[in-house]
Amino acid sequence: MSKEELRIVLLGKTGTGKSRTGNTILGLKYGDEIKPFEFACKGSSVTKECTEKENIRFGRKIRIIDTPGVFDTDKKLDNHKTQEEVRKCIVYTFPGPHVLALTVPVGRFTTEDIRTLKHYIQYFGLDLLNYVIIIFTKYDLWESDYEDRGENVPSIEEYIDTLPEYLRNVLKYCDNRFVTLNNKIRNDEQVEKLLAVIDQMIEKNDQKYYTNANYDQAAKLMQLVSDRRDLAKKIHDSEWIRSFFYKIMLYMYEIPPNHPLFDESDFQIPE
């Protein structure tokens, strides 16, 4: 699919380098004719709403949607409002994104990042994992940490081997699709490697992309549970509605009851 349009949505916590990653993939920098995604070193997200950029790279048109970060330190950027912005990206990438790229700083892959992924799964459904690629960002900082200590820089595979089993399971459920990006250098080779991983994923997905239908299924579930919550309030049985929500989530997304990534506490009941 080298000549076809490629549509990528960037997801992740605030401060993980989403905007810089978008610029690296598109080959954009300040001063270019196409203005790059804005970024800054601060605790709150620079990206407050979905932003789209596109460019021709390696003979193909690439469109990228940069989304607001979840779990922002700026309390004005509510997670539910952020989620509504992320929902808009499905429209922006019509007929749907090929890739949902989760940005995680290398060396900083923690349960908080899993919380981020679960947050998206709750709104977009477990099917989202078929389209997720983990992009380990800030590779330059990680590399310099080792060099400053006079130590050999481990390969990304060696780093993965040091992760707790829980985190390695997350990569497993994403079919071990991960790459590293150094956003400080203009290196086409690392971007081409990412695109190769993306193309393999698209081929495995039978050239399909994440669609509004996937999202609508999740939205209908959330509405159903919201209706049931109103009923639960009337009968003063919050444990019942939580149990109901958990069971219906397992059923709708075909999650095995003993799935290692989820338990009842993971599913936040919608207001």
Secondary structure, 3 states (H helix, E strand, C coil): CCCCCEEEEEECECCCCHHHHHHHHHCCCCCCCCCCCCCCCCCCCCCCCCEEEEEEECCEEEEEEECCCECCCCCCCCHHHHHHHHHHHHHHCCCCCCEEEEEEECCCCCHHHHHHHHHHHHHHCHHHHHHEEEEEECHHHHHHHHHHCCCCCCCHHHHHHCCCHHHHHHHHHCCCCEEECCCCCCCHHHHHHHHHHHHHHHHHCCCCCCCHHHHHHHHHHHHHHHHHHHHHHHHCCHHHHHHHHHHHHHHHCCCCCCCCCCCHHHCCCCC
